[in-house]
Amino acid sequence: MSIKIETLEAVREKMKSVPEVAKEKRTVSKQESIKELKREIEAMQKKGYTLDDIAKFMTDGGIQITTPTLKSYLQRTKTTKTTTQRKESKKTESSTETKTDKTQQPETKGQFKVNEDSEI
């Protein structure tokens, strides 16, 4: 089904002008809530609370979560960060290797450089 450009543009303009959803009406998943509360969870751990204590604390506060689920979600937030850092690191390494390789190879194939001590 084809969509007219004028329809697309009209929808785009409507989307730009919609009001923000009130925070009270928005919902997030458990995993997203753990991601949002990660700093606070880490702060509680530094104060000596265990993940079991924190899971009970959160459940009492209205976010029902078990200790294994909490641990898994926390690990996922760390894994995502580590994976992103690895990808960025690989990009940097590959661009560095490419630059190094280019300096060691002749500028064009099939040519050679005459050394100063060579006799012509």
VMD Tcl script that builds the backbone (N, CA, C; Angstrom):
set m [mol new atoms 360]
animate dup $m
set s [atomselect $m all]
$s set {name element resname resid chain x y z} {
  {N N MET 1 A 0.840 -1.177 0.000}
  {CA C MET 1 A 0.000 0.000 0.000}
  {C C MET 1 A 0.891 1.248 0.000}
  {N N SER 2 A 0.666 2.113 -0.927}
  {CA C SER 2 A 1.429 3.353 -1.028}
  {C C SER 2 A 0.819 4.418 -0.141}
  {N N ILE 3 A 1.684 5.267 0.380}
  {CA C ILE 3 A 1.230 6.362 1.244}
  {C C ILE 3 A 1.657 7.667 0.588}
  {N N LYS 4 A 0.731 8.587 0.487}
  {CA C LYS 4 A 1.022 9.876 -0.127}
  {C C LYS 4 A 1.960 10.669 0.773}
  {N N ILE 5 A 2.847 11.398 0.157}
  {CA C ILE 5 A 3.804 12.233 0.888}
  {C C ILE 5 A 3.071 13.246 1.760}
  {N N GLU 6 A 1.971 13.818 1.254}
  {CA C GLU 6 A 1.242 14.810 2.054}
  {C C GLU 6 A 0.655 14.163 3.319}
  {N N THR 7 A 0.261 12.898 3.230}
  {CA C THR 7 A -0.233 12.187 4.417}
  {C C THR 7 A 0.909 11.988 5.403}
  {N N LEU 8 A 2.057 11.565 4.901}
  {CA C LEU 8 A 3.239 11.374 5.726}
  {C C LEU 8 A 3.608 12.665 6.451}
  {N N GLU 9 A 3.640 13.762 5.721}
  {CA C GLU 9 A 3.998 15.063 6.309}
  {C C GLU 9 A 2.971 15.502 7.348}
  {N N ALA 10 A 1.694 15.255 7.090}
  {CA C ALA 10 A 0.645 15.628 8.041}
  {C C ALA 10 A 0.802 14.852 9.354}
  {N N VAL 11 A 1.096 13.553 9.241}
  {CA C VAL 11 A 1.304 12.731 10.435}
  {C C VAL 11 A 2.557 13.195 11.168}
  {N N ARG 12 A 3.604 13.517 10.414}
  {CA C ARG 12 A 4.844 14.006 11.032}
  {C C ARG 12 A 4.573 15.252 11.868}
  {N N GLU 13 A 3.826 16.192 11.320}
  {CA C GLU 13 A 3.526 17.433 12.043}
  {C C GLU 13 A 2.697 17.156 13.298}
  {N N LYS 14 A 1.742 16.247 13.198}
  {CA C LYS 14 A 0.934 15.890 14.370}
  {C C LYS 14 A 1.810 15.249 15.448}
  {N N MET 15 A 2.742 14.388 15.024}
  {CA C MET 15 A 3.628 13.713 15.982}
  {C C MET 15 A 4.525 14.720 16.702}
  {N N LYS 16 A 4.971 15.745 15.991}
  {CA C LYS 16 A 5.832 16.756 16.598}
  {C C LYS 16 A 5.091 17.567 17.659}
  {N N SER 17 A 3.788 17.712 17.495}
  {CA C SER 17 A 3.035 18.598 18.384}
  {C C SER 17 A 2.310 17.879 19.528}
  {N N VAL 18 A 2.461 16.570 19.645}
  {CA C VAL 18 A 1.765 15.876 20.735}
  {C C VAL 18 A 2.407 16.223 22.073}
  {N N PRO 19 A 1.591 16.324 23.107}
  {CA C PRO 19 A 2.147 16.626 24.427}
  {C C PRO 19 A 2.835 15.400 25.024}
  {N N GLU 20 A 3.728 15.639 25.968}
  {CA C GLU 20 A 4.425 14.551 26.650}
  {C C GLU 20 A 3.440 13.839 27.576}
  {N N VAL 21 A 3.559 12.517 27.666}
  {CA C VAL 21 A 2.701 11.735 28.546}
  {C C VAL 21 A 3.107 12.036 29.985}
  {N N ALA 22 A 2.119 12.236 30.840}
  {CA C ALA 22 A 2.395 12.522 32.250}
  {C C ALA 22 A 3.142 11.352 32.874}
  {N N LYS 23 A 4.110 11.657 33.731}
  {CA C LYS 23 A 4.929 10.615 34.352}
  {C C LYS 23 A 4.078 9.589 35.097}
  {N N GLU 24 A 2.982 10.042 35.672}
  {CA C GLU 24 A 2.117 9.119 36.426}
  {C C GLU 24 A 1.485 8.060 35.528}
  {N N LYS 25 A 1.297 8.375 34.255}
  {CA C LYS 25 A 0.633 7.454 33.334}
  {C C LYS 25 A 1.608 6.539 32.599}
  {N N ARG 26 A 2.901 6.888 32.605}
  {CA C ARG 26 A 3.892 6.076 31.899}
  {C C ARG 26 A 4.208 4.829 32.697}
  {N N THR 27 A 4.542 3.775 31.994}
  {CA C THR 27 A 4.955 2.543 32.659}
  {C C THR 27 A 6.296 2.104 32.088}
  {N N VAL 28 A 7.052 1.366 32.898}
  {CA C VAL 28 A 8.310 0.794 32.451}
  {C C VAL 28 A 8.341 -0.663 32.884}
  {N N SER 29 A 9.152 -1.450 32.220}
  {CA C SER 29 A 9.291 -2.851 32.586}
  {C C SER 29 A 10.142 -2.960 33.844}
  {N N LYS 30 A 10.167 -4.142 34.450}
  {CA C LYS 30 A 11.022 -4.358 35.616}
  {C C LYS 30 A 12.478 -4.119 35.261}
  {N N GLN 31 A 12.880 -4.614 34.111}
  {CA C GLN 31 A 14.271 -4.458 33.689}
  {C C GLN 31 A 14.627 -2.976 33.528}
  {N N GLU 32 A 13.727 -2.204 32.940}
  {CA C GLU 32 A 13.971 -0.774 32.790}
  {C C GLU 32 A 14.018 -0.081 34.151}
  {N N SER 33 A 13.172 -0.536 35.085}
  {CA C SER 33 A 13.179 0.081 36.412}
  {C C SER 33 A 14.500 -0.190 37.125}
  {N N ILE 34 A 15.058 -1.389 36.946}
  {CA C ILE 34 A 16.350 -1.706 37.560}
  {C C ILE 34 A 17.441 -0.845 36.936}
  {N N LYS 35 A 17.369 -0.664 35.629}
  {CA C LYS 35 A 18.347 0.181 34.949}
  {C C LYS 35 A 18.278 1.609 35.489}
  {N N GLU 36 A 17.069 2.114 35.710}
  {CA C GLU 36 A 16.884 3.460 36.236}
  {C C GLU 36 A 17.352 3.583 37.688}
  {N N LEU 37 A 17.210 2.517 38.464}
  {CA C LEU 37 A 17.562 2.544 39.887}
  {C C LEU 37 A 18.958 2.001 40.173}
  {N N LYS 38 A 19.714 1.719 39.135}
  {CA C LYS 38 A 21.022 1.074 39.294}
  {C C LYS 38 A 21.929 1.812 40.274}
  {N N ARG 39 A 22.034 3.102 40.166}
  {CA C ARG 39 A 22.908 3.873 41.065}
  {C C ARG 39 A 22.463 3.750 42.518}
  {N N GLU 40 A 21.161 3.812 42.724}
  {CA C GLU 40 A 20.643 3.709 44.082}
  {C C GLU 40 A 20.881 2.304 44.651}
  {N N ILE 41 A 20.733 1.299 43.786}
  {CA C ILE 41 A 20.983 -0.082 44.213}
  {C C ILE 41 A 22.456 -0.238 44.596}
  {N N GLU 42 A 23.338 0.284 43.767}
  {CA C GLU 42 A 24.772 0.210 44.064}
  {C C GLU 42 A 25.108 0.959 45.356}
  {N N ALA 43 A 24.436 2.079 45.593}
  {CA C ALA 43 A 24.666 2.845 46.818}
  {C C ALA 43 A 24.233 2.029 48.047}
  {N N MET 44 A 23.113 1.322 47.913}
  {CA C MET 44 A 22.663 0.468 49.024}
  {C C MET 44 A 23.666 -0.663 49.275}
  {N N GLN 45 A 24.209 -1.231 48.206}
  {CA C GLN 45 A 25.208 -2.292 48.365}
  {C C GLN 45 A 26.449 -1.762 49.090}
  {N N LYS 46 A 26.852 -0.548 48.780}
  {CA C LYS 46 A 28.008 0.045 49.448}
  {C C LYS 46 A 27.730 0.269 50.932}
  {N N LYS 47 A 26.459 0.432 51.269}
  {CA C LYS 47 A 26.080 0.601 52.677}
  {C C LYS 47 A 25.959 -0.734 53.395}
  {N N GLY 48 A 26.174 -1.831 52.655}
  {CA C GLY 48 A 26.160 -3.152 53.277}
  {C C GLY 48 A 24.927 -4.005 53.018}
  {N N TYR 49 A 23.987 -3.508 52.244}
  {CA C TYR 49 A 22.788 -4.283 51.936}
  {C C TYR 49 A 23.104 -5.341 50.880}
  {N N THR 50 A 22.506 -6.511 51.042}
  {CA C THR 50 A 22.675 -7.588 50.069}
  {C C THR 50 A 21.608 -7.438 48.981}
  {N N LEU 51 A 21.776 -8.186 47.885}
  {CA C LEU 51 A 20.757 -8.153 46.836}
  {C C LEU 51 A 19.426 -8.685 47.360}
  {N N ASP 52 A 19.482 -9.640 48.269}
  {CA C ASP 52 A 18.259 -10.162 48.884}
  {C C ASP 52 A 17.543 -9.060 49.660}
  {N N ASP 53 A 18.308 -8.285 50.437}
  {CA C ASP 53 A 17.730 -7.164 51.185}
  {C C ASP 53 A 17.108 -6.141 50.238}
  {N N ILE 54 A 17.816 -5.849 49.169}
  {CA C ILE 54 A 17.356 -4.837 48.213}
  {C C ILE 54 A 16.107 -5.318 47.484}
  {N N ALA 55 A 16.077 -6.600 47.109}
  {CA C ALA 55 A 14.892 -7.162 46.433}
  {C C ALA 55 A 13.673 -7.064 47.356}
  {N N LYS 56 A 13.854 -7.387 48.636}
  {CA C LYS 56 A 12.745 -7.277 49.601}
  {C C LYS 56 A 12.323 -5.821 49.761}
  {N N PHE 57 A 13.285 -4.932 49.840}
  {CA C PHE 57 A 13.023 -3.498 49.967}
  {C C PHE 57 A 12.195 -3.002 48.784}
  {N N MET 58 A 12.595 -3.417 47.576}
  {CA C MET 58 A 11.889 -2.992 46.367}
  {C C MET 58 A 10.485 -3.576 46.312}
  {N N THR 59 A 10.346 -4.857 46.698}
  {CA C THR 59 A 9.031 -5.503 46.708}
  {C C THR 59 A 8.106 -4.780 47.684}
  {N N ASP 60 A 8.623 -4.452 48.850}
  {CA C ASP 60 A 7.833 -3.712 49.837}
  {C C ASP 60 A 7.441 -2.334 49.312}
  {N N GLY 61 A 8.280 -1.773 48.440}
  {CA C GLY 61 A 8.009 -0.457 47.874}
  {C C GLY 61 A 7.111 -0.471 46.651}
  {N N GLY 62 A 6.732 -1.667 46.190}
  {CA C GLY 62 A 5.799 -1.744 45.066}
  {C C GLY 62 A 6.388 -2.290 43.775}
  {N N ILE 63 A 7.688 -2.590 43.773}
  {CA C ILE 63 A 8.306 -3.205 42.591}
  {C C ILE 63 A 8.614 -4.640 42.969}
  {N N GLN 64 A 7.710 -5.542 42.596}
  {CA C GLN 64 A 7.860 -6.942 42.975}
  {C C GLN 64 A 8.963 -7.580 42.139}
  {N N ILE 65 A 10.020 -8.018 42.831}
  {CA C ILE 65 A 11.164 -8.604 42.138}
  {C C ILE 65 A 11.849 -9.605 43.056}
  {N N THR 66 A 12.322 -10.683 42.471}
  {CA C THR 66 A 13.045 -11.686 43.254}
  {C C THR 66 A 14.538 -11.379 43.198}
  {N N THR 67 A 15.284 -11.948 44.110}
  {CA C THR 67 A 16.734 -11.732 44.148}
  {C C THR 67 A 17.410 -12.204 42.861}
  {N N PRO 68 A 17.102 -13.424 42.364}
  {CA C PRO 68 A 17.757 -13.850 41.117}
  {C C PRO 68 A 17.448 -12.935 39.926}
  {N N THR 69 A 16.217 -12.437 39.854}
  {CA C THR 69 A 15.845 -11.540 38.763}
  {C C THR 69 A 16.597 -10.220 38.888}
  {N N LEU 70 A 16.678 -9.701 40.099}
  {CA C LEU 70 A 17.417 -8.464 40.339}
  {C C LEU 70 A 18.876 -8.630 39.916}
  {N N LYS 71 A 19.477 -9.732 40.320}
  {CA C LYS 71 A 20.874 -9.996 39.977}
  {C C LYS 71 A 21.048 -10.077 38.455}
  {N N SER 72 A 20.139 -10.769 37.798}
  {CA C SER 72 A 20.208 -10.928 36.341}
  {C C SER 72 A 20.089 -9.583 35.636}
  {N N TYR 73 A 19.140 -8.756 36.056}
  {CA C TYR 73 A 18.952 -7.455 35.419}
  {C C TYR 73 A 20.151 -6.545 35.647}
  {N N LEU 74 A 20.748 -6.607 36.836}
  {CA C LEU 74 A 21.942 -5.812 37.107}
  {C C LEU 74 A 23.096 -6.264 36.219}
  {N N GLN 75 A 23.238 -7.574 36.040}
  {CA C GLN 75 A 24.295 -8.096 35.175}
  {C C GLN 75 A 24.082 -7.657 33.732}
  {N N ARG 76 A 22.842 -7.624 33.308}
  {CA C ARG 76 A 22.539 -7.201 31.932}
  {C C ARG 76 A 22.912 -5.747 31.704}
  {N N THR 77 A 22.726 -4.904 32.709}
  {CA C THR 77 A 23.109 -3.499 32.530}
  {C C THR 77 A 24.616 -3.383 32.412}
  {N N LYS 78 A 25.360 -4.215 33.144}
  {CA C LYS 78 A 26.820 -4.202 33.051}
  {C C LYS 78 A 27.275 -4.785 31.726}
  {N N THR 79 A 26.634 -5.867 31.263}
  {CA C THR 79 A 26.990 -6.521 30.012}
  {C C THR 79 A 26.786 -5.576 28.837}
  {N N THR 80 A 25.698 -4.855 28.827}
  {CA C THR 80 A 25.424 -3.925 27.743}
  {C C THR 80 A 26.518 -2.875 27.672}
  {N N LYS 81 A 26.919 -2.344 28.810}
  {CA C LYS 81 A 27.969 -1.324 28.844}
  {C C LYS 81 A 29.295 -1.917 28.372}
  {N N THR 82 A 29.627 -3.103 28.858}
  {CA C THR 82 A 30.886 -3.748 28.487}
  {C C THR 82 A 30.906 -4.062 26.998}
  {N N THR 83 A 29.816 -4.561 26.459}
  {CA C THR 83 A 29.738 -4.886 25.041}
  {C C THR 83 A 29.947 -3.632 24.202}
  {N N THR 84 A 29.326 -2.534 24.594}
  {CA C THR 84 A 29.481 -1.281 23.871}
  {C C THR 84 A 30.921 -0.815 23.927}
  {N N GLN 85 A 31.552 -0.918 25.097}
  {CA C GLN 85 A 32.943 -0.507 25.230}
  {C C GLN 85 A 33.837 -1.372 24.353}
  {N N ARG 86 A 33.557 -2.671 24.282}
  {CA C ARG 86 A 34.370 -3.568 23.445}
  {C C ARG 86 A 34.256 -3.182 21.982}
  {N N LYS 87 A 33.047 -2.895 21.528}
  {CA C LYS 87 A 32.837 -2.519 20.131}
  {C C LYS 87 A 33.606 -1.247 19.798}
  {N N GLU 88 A 33.545 -0.262 20.705}
  {CA C GLU 88 A 34.259 0.992 20.471}
  {C C GLU 88 A 35.766 0.750 20.463}
  {N N SER 89 A 36.230 -0.121 21.357}
  {CA C SER 89 A 37.650 -0.436 21.441}
  {C C SER 89 A 38.121 -1.111 20.151}
  {N N LYS 90 A 37.329 -2.039 19.624}
  {CA C LYS 90 A 37.686 -2.729 18.388}
  {C C LYS 90 A 37.763 -1.758 17.225}
  {N N LYS 91 A 36.841 -0.779 17.180}
  {CA C LYS 91 A 36.867 0.211 16.111}
  {C C LYS 91 A 38.158 1.003 16.167}
  {N N THR 92 A 38.548 1.405 17.367}
  {CA C THR 92 A 39.778 2.176 17.540}
  {C C THR 92 A 40.986 1.349 17.141}
  {N N GLU 93 A 41.042 0.079 17.582}
  {CA C GLU 93 A 42.163 -0.800 17.253}
  {C C GLU 93 A 42.275 -1.028 15.755}
  {N N SER 94 A 41.156 -1.277 15.090}
  {CA C SER 94 A 41.197 -1.564 13.658}
  {C C SER 94 A 41.627 -0.336 12.866}
  {N N SER 95 A 41.203 0.849 13.285}
  {CA C SER 95 A 41.632 2.049 12.559}
  {C C SER 95 A 43.114 2.308 12.798}
  {N N THR 96 A 43.614 1.999 13.993}
  {CA C THR 96 A 45.037 2.153 14.288}
  {C C THR 96 A 45.847 1.153 13.486}
  {N N GLU 97 A 45.385 -0.097 13.414}
  {CA C GLU 97 A 46.091 -1.120 12.651}
  {C C GLU 97 A 46.139 -0.751 11.177}
  {N N THR 98 A 45.053 -0.237 10.658}
  {CA C THR 98 A 44.998 0.140 9.256}
  {C C THR 98 A 46.022 1.223 8.965}
  {N N LYS 99 A 46.122 2.217 9.841}
  {CA C LYS 99 A 47.085 3.289 9.641}
  {C C LYS 99 A 48.506 2.743 9.696}
  {N N THR 100 A 48.772 1.843 10.631}
  {CA C THR 100 A 50.101 1.258 10.778}
  {C C THR 100 A 50.464 0.447 9.545}
  {N N ASP 101 A 49.531 -0.378 9.067}
  {CA C ASP 101 A 49.793 -1.208 7.900}
  {C C ASP 101 A 50.099 -0.354 6.673}
  {N N LYS 102 A 49.406 0.759 6.517}
  {CA C LYS 102 A 49.592 1.604 5.351}
  {C C LYS 102 A 50.980 2.225 5.348}
  {N N THR 103 A 51.500 2.563 6.525}
  {CA C THR 103 A 52.815 3.195 6.570}
  {C C THR 103 A 53.921 2.203 6.260}
  {N N GLN 104 A 53.684 0.915 6.479}
  {CA C GLN 104 A 54.705 -0.089 6.247}
  {C C GLN 104 A 54.718 -0.591 4.808}
  {N N GLN 105 A 53.629 -0.419 4.079}
  {CA C GLN 105 A 53.550 -0.926 2.713}
  {C C GLN 105 A 53.899 0.173 1.717}
  {N N PRO 106 A 54.385 -0.214 0.519}
  {CA C PRO 106 A 54.633 0.789 -0.518}
  {C C PRO 106 A 53.331 1.490 -0.863}
  {N N GLU 107 A 53.434 2.735 -1.345}
  {CA C GLU 107 A 52.244 3.505 -1.647}
  {C C GLU 107 A 51.417 2.875 -2.759}
  {N N THR 108 A 52.064 2.338 -3.787}
  {CA C THR 108 A 51.326 1.660 -4.845}
  {C C THR 108 A 51.970 0.311 -5.101}
  {N N LYS 109 A 51.171 -0.627 -5.529}
  {CA C LYS 109 A 51.683 -1.973 -5.785}
  {C C LYS 109 A 52.554 -1.983 -7.034}
  {N N GLY 110 A 53.579 -2.843 -7.030}
  {CA C GLY 110 A 54.426 -3.009 -8.196}
  {C C GLY 110 A 55.569 -2.020 -8.264}
  {N N GLN 111 A 55.652 -1.101 -7.340}
  {CA C GLN 111 A 56.753 -0.146 -7.341}
  {C C GLN 111 A 57.649 -0.429 -6.155}
  {N N PHE 112 A 58.848 0.053 -6.247}
  {CA C PHE 112 A 59.772 -0.107 -5.136}
  {C C PHE 112 A 60.478 1.212 -4.904}
  {N N LYS 113 A 61.057 1.338 -3.749}
  {CA C LYS 113 A 61.740 2.555 -3.386}
  {C C LYS 113 A 63.239 2.319 -3.496}
  {N N VAL 114 A 63.960 3.227 -4.148}
  {CA C VAL 114 A 65.400 3.108 -4.304}
  {C C VAL 114 A 66.047 3.673 -3.062}
  {N N ASN 115 A 66.867 2.854 -2.398}
  {CA C ASN 115 A 67.582 3.313 -1.219}
  {C C ASN 115 A 68.717 4.217 -1.649}
  {N N GLU 116 A 69.156 5.085 -0.746}
  {CA C GLU 116 A 70.238 6.024 -1.057}
  {C C GLU 116 A 71.540 5.307 -1.390}
  {N N ASP 117 A 71.805 4.149 -0.788}
  {CA C ASP 117 A 73.059 3.455 -1.024}
  {C C ASP 117 A 73.021 2.552 -2.261}
  {N N SER 118 A 71.919 2.525 -2.959}
  {CA C SER 118 A 71.808 1.698 -4.161}
  {C C SER 118 A 72.495 2.366 -5.334}
  {N N GLU 119 A 73.063 1.547 -6.207}
  {CA C GLU 119 A 73.690 2.069 -7.423}
  {C C GLU 119 A 72.714 1.940 -8.578}
  {N N ILE 120 A 72.589 2.992 -9.311}
  {CA C ILE 120 A 71.652 2.969 -10.432}
  {C C ILE 120 A 72.379 2.856 -11.741}
}
mol reanalyze $m
mol bondsrecalc $m
mol representation Tube
mol addrep $m
